[in-house]
C-alpha cells in the first residue's frame, strides 16, 4: 500500500464520510467565530477516528470517554474550562458524563451519531451544562441515513422524536 501524507490521509478520511465532510466545513467556521464545541459520539472507535481527524486538521482538543478515569478526567475538564483556555473542541462519549462535569465554557454541542435511545442524546446535550449559563447554546445533530429513509414514513422520525422529548 502506498504511503500517504497526513494531508492526503485526512482528505481520504473526510471523503469517505458525508458527516466528516459536513464537520470539515463546520468546525473551521465555528473556530473562526470564537465558538467552543462539545462533539459527542456514542462509539469509542468513532471517537478514535474523530480524534485523528481533529488532530490532523490542527484543532486543539480534549477527550473524555469511558477509558479516561480519575485525575486524567478532571485534568481534561479543567484544561478546557480554565479562564482564557484556547482549547477549541472537547470530544466526549455520550455515556462518559456523570457527576462533576461542568463544561459551561462551551457554546456549541454537536451530536455526531445520534443514539438509538433518544433519551441518551438528551442527557448528552445537557449534562455538561449543570450550572446555569446566560449564553445561548447551539445544538447540532449530524444527519444520518435514517433521515432519508424516514422521509418516506412520516410516522417515525428520530429527530422529531428527540425534539419532542426535549420540549417536555
C-alpha positions in Angstrom: 0.0 0.0 0.0 1.2 3.5 -0.8 2.4 5.8 1.9 0.1 8.8 2.5 1.0 12.1 3.9 -1.2 13.3 6.8 -3.0 15.8 4.5 -3.8 13.0 1.9 -4.9 10.7 4.7 -7.3 13.1 6.3 -8.6 14.1 2.9 -9.4 10.5 2.2 -10.9 10.1 5.6 -13.2 13.1 5.0 -14.0 11.9 1.5 -15.2 8.6 2.8 -17.9 10.1 5.1 -20.6 12.6 4.4 -20.7 13.5 8.1 -17.0 14.3 8.1 -17.4 16.5 5.0 -20.1 18.4 7.0 -17.8 18.6 10.1 -14.8 19.6 7.9 -16.8 22.6 6.7 -18.5 23.4 10.0 -15.6 23.3 12.5 -13.3 25.9 10.8 -16.2 28.3 10.6 -17.1 27.8 14.3 -13.4 28.2 15.4 -13.1 31.4 13.3 -16.1 32.8 15.1 -14.7 32.0 18.5 -17.1 29.2 19.5 -16.2 26.4 21.8 -17.5 23.0 20.8 -18.5 19.7 22.5 -18.6 16.9 20.0 -20.4 13.8 21.2 -20.3 10.2 19.8 -21.7 7.1 21.3 -18.9 4.9 20.0 -15.3 4.9 21.3 -14.0 3.6 17.9 -15.6 6.6 16.2 -14.1 8.9 18.8 -10.7 7.5 17.8 -11.4 8.4 14.2 -12.7 11.8 15.1 -9.6 12.4 17.3 -7.4 11.6 14.3 -9.4 14.0 12.2 -9.3 16.9 14.6 -5.6 16.4 15.3 -4.7 16.3 11.7 -6.8 19.3 10.9 -4.9 21.2 13.7 -7.8 21.8 16.1 -6.9 22.0 19.8 -9.0 19.4 21.7 -9.5 17.3 24.8 -11.2 13.9 25.0 -13.3 12.2 27.6 -14.8 8.7 27.2 -15.2 5.6 29.4 -11.4 4.9 29.2 -10.4 8.2 30.8 -10.7 8.0 34.6 -9.8 9.8 37.8 -7.2 12.6 37.7 -6.9 12.5 33.9 -10.6 13.1 33.5 -10.6 16.1 35.8 -7.4 17.5 34.3 -9.0 17.4 30.8 -12.1 19.2 32.2 -10.0 21.8 34.0 -7.9 22.5 30.9 -11.0 23.0 28.8 -12.8 25.1 31.4 -9.9 27.3 32.5 -10.3 31.0 32.0 -8.6 32.0 28.8 -8.2 28.4 27.7 -7.6 28.1 23.9 -8.9 24.6 23.6 -11.5 24.7 20.8 -13.1 21.3 21.0 -14.0 18.6 23.5 -14.6 15.0 22.2 -17.0 13.2 24.5 -18.6 9.8 24.7 -22.4 10.2 25.2 -22.1 7.8 28.2 -19.0 9.3 29.7 -20.8 12.0 31.6 -21.9 12.0 35.2 -21.4 13.9 38.3 -18.7 16.6 38.2 -18.7 17.6 34.6 -19.0 21.3 34.1 -18.2 22.5 30.6 -20.2 25.7 30.5 -17.4 27.5 28.6 -18.7 25.6 25.5 -21.5 27.2 23.5 -22.0 24.6 20.8 -22.9 20.9 21.1 -22.6 18.5 18.1 -24.1 15.0 18.3 -22.1 13.2 15.6 -24.0 10.0 15.7 -27.4 10.2 17.4 -28.2 7.3 19.8 -31.0 4.8 19.1 -32.3 5.8 22.5 -33.1 9.5 22.2 -33.0 9.9 26.0 -29.2 9.3 25.9 -28.9 12.2 23.4 -31.0 14.5 25.6 -28.8 13.6 28.5 -25.6 14.2 26.5 -26.8 17.6 25.3 -27.4 18.9 28.8 -25.1 17.1 31.2 -22.2 19.5 30.6 -24.3 22.5 31.5 -25.1 21.8 35.1 -24.6 25.4 36.1 -27.0 28.0 34.6 -25.4 29.8 31.6 -26.7 33.1 30.2 -25.3 32.5 26.7 -27.4 30.7 24.1 -26.2 27.1 23.3 -26.3 25.9 19.7 -27.1 22.2 19.3 -26.4 20.5 16.0 -27.3 16.9 15.1 -25.4 15.3 12.2 -27.9 13.8 9.8 -28.0 10.0 9.4 -29.1 7.6 6.8 -32.3 7.2 8.7 -33.2 10.8 8.0 -33.5 9.9 4.3 -35.4 6.7 5.0 -37.9 8.2 7.4 -38.9 10.9 4.9 -40.9 8.1 3.3 -42.5 7.2 6.7 -43.7 10.3 8.5 -44.8 8.2 11.5 -41.3 7.8 13.0 -38.6 10.4 12.7 -35.9 10.2 15.3 -35.0 13.9 15.0 -38.6 14.9 15.6 -38.9 12.4 18.5 -35.7 13.9 20.0 -37.0 17.4 19.8 -40.4 16.5 21.3 -38.6 14.8 24.2 -36.5 17.9 25.0 -39.6 20.1 25.0 -41.3 18.1 27.7 
